[in-house]
């Protein structure tokens, strides 16, 4: 599994999966992410989202939350 995490490019603040709303951590929620079976699907989705929103920075992590790659415009 590969996970995409969205952040505001200017601030690095984590965003909800809508790519617009700032994530507010609480005891009942965890970091928002999208999961993909393989890295090619994750990279393709990241590139598609960046075309639509140039204020995003997207990071890919593996299933153990090890950082893999970062995307931004």
N, CA, C and O atoms as a printed pandas DataFrame, in Angstrom:
     atom_number atom_name residue_name chain_id  residue_number  x_coord  y_coord  z_coord
0              1         N          UNK        A               1    0.828   -1.184    0.000
1              2        CA          UNK        A               1    0.000    0.000    0.000
2              3         C          UNK        A               1    0.874    1.250    0.000
3              4         O          UNK        A               1    1.951    1.283    0.596
4              5         N          UNK        A               2    0.381    2.268   -0.682
5              6        CA          UNK        A               2    1.043    3.566   -0.724
6              7         C          UNK        A               2    0.003    4.626   -0.389
7              8         O          UNK        A               2   -1.119    4.596   -0.894
8              9         N          UNK        A               3    0.391    5.557    0.465
9             10        CA          UNK        A               3   -0.526    6.567    0.977
10            11         C          UNK        A               3   -0.133    7.958    0.512
11            12         O          UNK        A               3    1.038    8.333    0.560
12            13         N          UNK        A               4   -1.130    8.723    0.059
13            14        CA          UNK        A               4   -0.921   10.126   -0.302
14            15         C          UNK        A               4   -1.399   11.001    0.838
15            16         O          UNK        A               4   -2.490   10.801    1.373
16            17         N          UNK        A               5   -0.574   11.978    1.210
17            18        CA          UNK        A               5   -0.936   12.974    2.218
18            19         C          UNK        A               5   -0.817   14.341    1.552
19            20         O          UNK        A               5    0.187   14.641    0.905
20            21         N          UNK        A               6   -1.850   15.162    1.716
21            22        CA          UNK        A               6   -1.894   16.489    1.098
22            23         C          UNK        A               6   -1.529   17.568    2.102
23            24         O          UNK        A               6   -1.934   17.515    3.264
24            25         N          UNK        A               7   -0.754   18.554    1.640
25            26        CA          UNK        A               7   -0.388   19.709    2.462
26            27         C          UNK        A               7   -0.520   20.978    1.644
27            28         O          UNK        A               7   -0.457   20.956    0.415
28            29         N          UNK        A               8   -0.707   22.097    2.355
29            30        CA          UNK        A               8   -0.610   23.403    1.704
30            31         C          UNK        A               8    0.844   23.613    1.326
31            32         O          UNK        A               8    1.737   23.455    2.159
32            33         N          UNK        A               9    1.080   23.965    0.082
33            34        CA          UNK        A               9    2.457   24.150   -0.368
34            35         C          UNK        A               9    3.133   25.293    0.382
35            36         O          UNK        A               9    4.312   25.187    0.720
36            37         N          UNK        A              10    2.421   26.374    0.648
37            38        CA          UNK        A              10    3.018   27.562    1.273
38            39         C          UNK        A              10    3.352   27.362    2.748
39            40         O          UNK        A              10    4.297   27.964    3.258
40            41         N          UNK        A              11    2.573   26.511    3.440
41            42        CA          UNK        A              11    2.734   26.398    4.890
42            43         C          UNK        A              11    3.148   25.018    5.378
43            44         O          UNK        A              11    3.706   24.886    6.467
44            45         N          UNK        A              12    2.879   23.986    4.578
45            46        CA          UNK        A              12    3.143   22.620    5.012
46            47         C          UNK        A              12    2.065   22.046    5.914
47            48         O          UNK        A              12    2.210   20.933    6.419
48            49         N          UNK        A              13    0.986   22.789    6.123
49            50        CA          UNK        A              13   -0.110   22.317    6.973
50            51         C          UNK        A              13   -0.842   21.188    6.255
51            52         O          UNK        A              13   -1.160   21.290    5.070
52            53         N          UNK        A              14   -1.105   20.108    6.994
53            54        CA          UNK        A              14   -1.806   18.955    6.430
54            55         C          UNK        A              14   -3.241   19.333    6.101
55            56         O          UNK        A              14   -3.904   20.042    6.857
56            57         N          UNK        A              15   -3.707   18.841    4.951
57            58        CA          UNK        A              15   -5.069   19.101    4.487
58            59         C          UNK        A              15   -5.899   17.826    4.509
59            60         O          UNK        A              15   -5.368   16.717    4.461
60            61         N          UNK        A              16   -7.209   18.010    4.582
61            62        CA          UNK        A              16   -8.137   16.893    4.427
62            63         C          UNK        A              16   -8.019   16.377    2.987
63            64         O          UNK        A              16   -7.375   17.012    2.152
64            65         N          UNK        A              17   -8.638   15.236    2.700
65            66        CA          UNK        A              17   -8.487   14.654    1.372
66            67         C          UNK        A              17   -9.180   15.460    0.275
67            68         O          UNK        A              17   -9.018   15.149   -0.905
68            69         N          UNK        A              18   -9.946   16.486    0.639
69            70        CA          UNK        A              18  -10.505   17.373   -0.389
70            71         C          UNK        A              18   -9.433   18.311   -0.946
71            72         O          UNK        A              18   -9.663   18.985   -1.950
72            73         N          UNK        A              19   -8.256   18.359   -0.299
73            74        CA          UNK        A              19   -7.159   19.192   -0.773
74            75         C          UNK        A              19   -7.329   20.670   -0.494
75            76         O          UNK        A              19   -6.558   21.480   -1.007
76            77         N          UNK        A              20   -8.330   21.050    0.314
77            78        CA          UNK        A              20   -8.617   22.457    0.584
78            79         C          UNK        A              20   -8.742   22.767    2.068
79            80         O          UNK        A              20   -8.257   23.796    2.538
80            81         N          UNK        A              21   -9.393   21.874    2.804
81            82        CA          UNK        A              21   -9.696   22.101    4.213
82            83         C          UNK        A              21   -8.514   21.699    5.082
83            84         O          UNK        A              21   -7.961   20.609    4.937
84            85         N          UNK        A              22   -8.136   22.594    5.988
85            86        CA          UNK        A              22   -7.037   22.269    6.906
86            87         C          UNK        A              22   -7.466   21.183    7.886
87            88         O          UNK        A              22   -8.566   21.225    8.436
88            89         N          UNK        A              23   -6.588   20.218    8.092
89            90        CA          UNK        A              23   -6.838   19.107    9.007
90            91         C          UNK        A              23   -6.644   19.573   10.441
91            92         O          UNK        A              23   -5.638   20.202   10.770
92            93         N          UNK        A              24   -7.615   19.261   11.291
93            94        CA          UNK        A              24   -7.530   19.569   12.707
94            95         C          UNK        A              24   -7.490   18.258   13.484
95            96         O          UNK        A              24   -8.484   17.536   13.547
96            97         N          UNK        A              25   -6.348   17.960   14.068
97            98        CA          UNK        A              25   -6.173   16.710   14.796
98            99         C          UNK        A              25   -6.965   16.740   16.102
99           100         O          UNK        A              25   -7.026   17.751   16.800
100          101         N          UNK        A              26   -7.563   15.597   16.398
101          102        CA          UNK        A              26   -8.251   15.426   17.671
102          103         C          UNK        A              26   -8.037   13.987   18.129
103          104         O          UNK        A              26   -7.372   13.206   17.448
104          105         N          UNK        A              27   -8.593   13.645   19.266
105          106        CA          UNK        A              27   -8.445   12.284   19.781
106          107         C          UNK        A              27   -9.196   11.260   18.940
107          108         O          UNK        A              27   -8.871   10.073   18.979
108          109         N          UNK        A              28  -10.187   11.699   18.188
109          110        CA          UNK        A              28  -11.025   10.764   17.450
110          111         C          UNK        A              28  -10.703   10.668   15.961
111          112         O          UNK        A              28  -11.314    9.861   15.261
112          113         N          UNK        A              29   -9.775   11.457   15.463
113          114        CA          UNK        A              29   -9.442   11.349   14.044
114          115         C          UNK        A              29   -7.930   11.233   13.859
115          116         O          UNK        A              29   -7.146   11.603   14.733
116          117         N          UNK        A              30   -7.555   10.721   12.721
117          118        CA          UNK        A              30   -6.133   10.566   12.415
118          119         C          UNK        A              30   -5.824   11.280   11.100
119          120         O          UNK        A              30   -6.720   11.780   10.421
120          121         N          UNK        A              31   -4.578   11.314   10.770
121          122        CA          UNK        A              31   -4.119   12.003    9.560
122          123         C          UNK        A              31   -4.887   11.490    8.339
123          124         O          UNK        A              31   -4.968   10.281    8.120
124          125         N          UNK        A              32   -5.450   12.403    7.546
125          126        CA          UNK        A              32   -6.195   11.995    6.354
126          127         C          UNK        A              32   -5.246   11.570    5.235
127          128         O          UNK        A              32   -4.199   12.185    5.032
128          129         N          UNK        A              33   -5.614   10.531    4.524
129          130        CA          UNK        A              33   -4.781   10.057    3.414
130          131         C          UNK        A              33   -5.612    9.247    2.444
131          132         O          UNK        A              33   -6.689    8.759    2.786
132          133         N          UNK        A              34   -5.104    9.106    1.230
133          134        CA          UNK        A              34   -5.680    8.220    0.223
134          135         C          UNK        A              34   -4.710    7.060    0.037
135          136         O          UNK        A              34   -3.499    7.274   -0.018
136          137         N          UNK        A              35   -5.220    5.837   -0.059
137          138        CA          UNK        A              35   -4.381    4.653   -0.223
138          139         C          UNK        A              35   -4.498    4.085   -1.626
139          140         O          UNK        A              35   -5.554    4.141   -2.256
140          141         N          UNK        A              36   -3.389    3.538   -2.100
141          142        CA          UNK        A              36   -3.326    2.917   -3.420
142          143         C          UNK        A              36   -2.541    1.616   -3.318
143          144         O          UNK        A              36   -1.645    1.482   -2.485
144          145         N          UNK        A              37   -2.886    0.665   -4.172
145          146        CA          UNK        A              37   -2.237   -0.638   -4.171
146          147         C          UNK        A              37   -0.789   -0.587   -4.638
147          148         O          UNK        A              37    0.056   -1.328   -4.135
148          149         N          UNK        A              38   -0.501    0.290   -5.603
149          150        CA          UNK        A              38    0.872    0.360   -6.115
150          151         C          UNK        A              38    1.318    1.802   -6.286
151          152         O          UNK        A              38    0.504    2.725   -6.309
152          153         N          UNK        A              39    2.604    1.971   -6.402
153          154        CA          UNK        A              39    3.169    3.328   -6.453
154          155         C          UNK        A              39    2.810    4.056   -7.741
155          156         O          UNK        A              39    2.707    5.283   -7.749
156          157         N          UNK        A              40    2.620    3.321   -8.821
157          158        CA          UNK        A              40    2.255    3.968  -10.090
158          159         C          UNK        A              40    0.897    4.645   -9.982
159          160         O          UNK        A              40    0.719    5.762  -10.469
160          161         N          UNK        A              41   -0.072    3.974   -9.341
161          162        CA          UNK        A              41   -1.394    4.579   -9.144
162          163         C          UNK        A              41   -1.308    5.812   -8.250
163          164         O          UNK        A              41   -1.959    6.823   -8.513
164          165         N          UNK        A              42   -0.508    5.725   -7.202
165          166        CA          UNK        A              42   -0.342    6.857   -6.285
166          167         C          UNK        A              42    0.292    8.048   -6.996
167          168         O          UNK        A              42   -0.164    9.181   -6.838
168          169         N          UNK        A              43    1.337    7.798   -7.777
169          170        CA          UNK        A              43    2.003    8.883   -8.503
170          171         C          UNK        A              43    1.079    9.503   -9.539
171          172         O          UNK        A              43    1.063   10.723   -9.704
172          173         N          UNK        A              44    0.311    8.678  -10.235
173          174        CA          UNK        A              44   -0.617    9.184  -11.240
174          175         C          UNK        A              44   -1.673   10.087  -10.598
175          176         O          UNK        A              44   -1.979   11.158  -11.123
176          177         N          UNK        A              45   -2.226    9.656   -9.469
177          178        CA          UNK        A              45   -3.221   10.464   -8.763
178          179         C          UNK        A              45   -2.609   11.776   -8.277
179          180         O          UNK        A              45   -3.239   12.828   -8.386
180          181         N          UNK        A              46   -1.403   11.726   -7.747
181          182        CA          UNK        A              46   -0.728   12.936   -7.278
182          183         C          UNK        A              46   -0.544   13.927   -8.424
183          184         O          UNK        A              46   -0.825   15.115   -8.269
184          185         N          UNK        A              47   -0.081   13.450   -9.556
185          186        CA          UNK        A              47    0.105   14.333  -10.712
186          187         C          UNK        A              47   -1.211   14.923  -11.196
187          188         O          UNK        A              47   -1.267   16.105  -11.538
188          189         N          UNK        A              48   -2.276   14.117  -11.232
189          190        CA          UNK        A              48   -3.590   14.616  -11.646
190          191         C          UNK        A              48   -4.087   15.714  -10.709
191          192         O          UNK        A              48   -4.616   16.728  -11.162
192          193         N          UNK        A              49   -3.918   15.513   -9.411
193          194        CA          UNK        A              49   -4.376   16.503   -8.433
194          195         C          UNK        A              49   -3.583   17.800   -8.515
195          196         O          UNK        A              49   -4.144   18.880   -8.324
196          197         N          UNK        A              50   -2.297   17.709   -8.794
197          198        CA          UNK        A              50   -1.471   18.912   -8.903
198          199         C          UNK        A              50   -1.836   19.746  -10.122
199          200         O          UNK        A              50   -1.689   20.968  -10.109
200          201         N          UNK        A              51   -2.305   19.098  -11.158
201          202        CA          UNK        A              51   -2.769   19.837  -12.346
202          203         C          UNK        A              51   -3.967   20.700  -11.985
203          204         O          UNK        A              51   -4.111   21.812  -12.494
204          205         N          UNK        A              52   -4.840   20.185  -11.097
205          206        CA          UNK        A              52   -6.055   20.893  -10.706
206          207         C          UNK        A              52   -5.841   21.906   -9.595
207          208         O          UNK        A              52   -6.623   22.847   -9.462
208          209         N          UNK        A              53   -4.791   21.730   -8.787
209          210        CA          UNK        A              53   -4.570   22.598   -7.626
210          211         C          UNK        A              53   -3.072   22.810   -7.430
211          212         O          UNK        A              53   -2.381   21.943   -6.894
212          213         N          UNK        A              54   -2.573   23.967   -7.867
213          214        CA          UNK        A              54   -1.131   24.222   -7.771
214          215         C          UNK        A              54   -0.699   24.711   -6.392
215          216         O          UNK        A              54    0.472   25.035   -6.191
216          217         N          UNK        A              55   -1.639   24.768   -5.432
217          218        CA          UNK        A              55   -1.288   25.137   -4.060
218          219         C          UNK        A              55   -1.029   23.916   -3.178
219          220         O          UNK        A              55   -0.815   24.045   -1.973
220          221         N          UNK        A              56   -1.052   22.729   -3.793
221          222        CA          UNK        A              56   -0.841   21.485   -3.060
222          223         C          UNK        A              56    0.617   21.048   -3.078
223          224         O          UNK        A              56    1.365   21.314   -4.019
224          225         N          UNK        A              57    0.984   20.375   -2.013
225          226        CA          UNK        A              57    2.210   19.586   -1.960
226          227         C          UNK        A              57    1.735   18.204   -1.512
227          228         O          UNK        A              57    1.019   18.084   -0.518
228          229         N          UNK        A              58    2.129   17.173   -2.235
229          230        CA          UNK        A              58    1.645   15.822   -1.956
230          231         C          UNK        A              58    2.825   14.917   -1.664
231          232         O          UNK        A              58    3.799   14.885   -2.416
232          233         N          UNK        A              59    2.732   14.185   -0.573
233          234        CA          UNK        A              59    3.779   13.235   -0.203
234          235         C          UNK        A              59    3.247   11.818   -0.295
235          236         O          UNK        A              59    2.081   11.555    0.000
236          237         N          UNK        A              60    4.120   10.909   -0.708
237          238        CA          UNK        A              60    3.786    9.489   -0.753
238          239         C          UNK        A              60    4.559    8.782    0.345
239          240         O          UNK        A              60    5.759    8.992    0.522
240          241         N          UNK        A              61    3.843    7.939    1.079
241          242        CA          UNK        A              61    4.424    7.109    2.136
242          243         C          UNK        A              61    4.066    5.652    1.870
243          244         O          UNK        A              61    3.034    5.359    1.265
244          245         N          UNK        A              62    4.923    4.744    2.325
245          246        CA          UNK        A              62    4.577    3.329    2.212
246          247         C          UNK        A              62    3.651    2.937    3.358
247          248         O          UNK        A              62    3.257    3.790    4.153
248          249         N          UNK        A              63    3.302    1.667    3.450
249          250        CA          UNK        A              63    2.337    1.212    4.449
250          251         C          UNK        A              63    2.854    1.325    5.881
251          252         O          UNK        A              63    2.069    1.276    6.827
252          253         N          UNK        A              64    4.169    1.477    6.047
253          254        CA          UNK        A              64    4.762    1.679    7.378
254          255         C          UNK        A              64    5.016    3.155    7.671
255          256         O          UNK        A              64    5.677    3.494    8.653
256          257         N          UNK        A              65    4.490    4.028    6.818
257          258        CA          UNK        A              65    4.634    5.477    6.925
258          259         C          UNK        A              65    6.082    5.949    6.773
259          260         O          UNK        A              65    6.494    6.937    7.380
260          261         N          UNK        A              66    6.848    5.218    5.943
261          262        CA          UNK        A              66    8.170    5.688    5.542
262          263         C          UNK        A              66    7.989    6.589    4.332
263          264         O          UNK        A              66    7.287    6.237    3.384
264          265         N          UNK        A              67    8.625    7.757    4.369
265          266        CA          UNK        A              67    8.517    8.718    3.272
266          267         C          UNK        A              67    9.124    8.125    2.006
267          268         O          UNK        A              67   10.203    7.534    2.050
268          269         N          UNK        A              68    8.420    8.285    0.855
269          270        CA          UNK        A              68    8.899    7.798   -0.431
270          271         C          UNK        A              68    9.267    8.961   -1.354
271          272         O          UNK        A              68   10.380    9.023   -1.876
272          273         N          UNK        A              69    8.314    9.887   -1.550
273          274        CA          UNK        A              69    8.495   10.918   -2.577
274          275         C          UNK        A              69    7.564   12.091   -2.303
275          276         O          UNK        A              69    6.507   11.922   -1.696
276          277         N          UNK        A              70    7.962   13.289   -2.753
277          278        CA          UNK        A              70    7.129   14.492   -2.624
278          279         C          UNK        A              70    6.888   15.087   -3.995
279          280         O          UNK        A              70    7.785   15.107   -4.839
280          281         N          UNK        A              71    5.657   15.580   -4.222
281          282        CA          UNK        A              71    5.276   16.220   -5.470
282          283         C          UNK        A              71    4.779   17.636   -5.182
283          284         O          UNK        A              71    4.051   17.859   -4.214
284          285         N          UNK        A              72    5.172   18.583   -6.020
285          286        CA          UNK        A              72    4.611   19.939   -5.984
286          287         C          UNK        A              72    4.911   20.613   -7.314
287          288         O          UNK        A              72    5.771   20.163   -8.072
288          289         N          UNK        A              73    4.192   21.699   -7.588
289          290        CA          UNK        A              73    4.427   22.471   -8.824
290          291         C          UNK        A              73    5.466   23.521   -8.576
291          292         O          UNK        A              73    5.809   24.278   -9.484
